[in-house]
């Protein structure tokens, strides 16, 4: 089973399955195009490959917000084989390790089998510079590794309190306050007020942790609205603030 940390969508060449897989919490098909709008970087990736060529393992794009002042959530859109063990390394340090699950899903009237699937994999990067990414798949006794390097440039680091007031707080007011402010939607809990200080919202982070960005993006059950699209810029901004807080992040001296 895929954990909620990974967002799964069908491969672009399987457009006929798009509508069906949406019902399985799979989002729409996206083209492989490069873009750089409002400091949003989405670059195609060319990899050096080794191992079994028959394994469907590749990195399609790397995405992040260039202006974010670090740490920044970098997202890799990847194609991975089913029934495999996947490891992601950055600069030879293991970032994530997971199983892709079974190849077949049984429905009431039929069974759908896939040899591979697409996922978005997020990892947090504290500082810019040259990063070497390595993705390895092991399926039975067969393996494949793809590697690439990218020079990542981030904005100047600011404190957690500044990040909250300049980046996260306006986003929360815009995306979440209609339901979660005091006196908002009667079906939603009053999580924050628009005028909350950083100290107040920091307590909210410790109370809710990852739910702040999982639930509003439909990666956690029980949330009716979905103001955040998994792994888009708004999602990453909230995820970065939560990571900063829980990891007690402080900017390095210049």
Helices and strands as residue ranges (DSSP letters): E 7-9, G 15-17, H 18-22, E 35-37, E 40-44, E 48-51, E 58-65, E 72-81, E 85-90, E 93-99, E 104-106, E 111-113, E 116-125, E 129-139, E 142-152, H 160-163, I 164-168, H 169-175, H 177-180, H 198-208, H 211-214, G 215-217, H 233-246
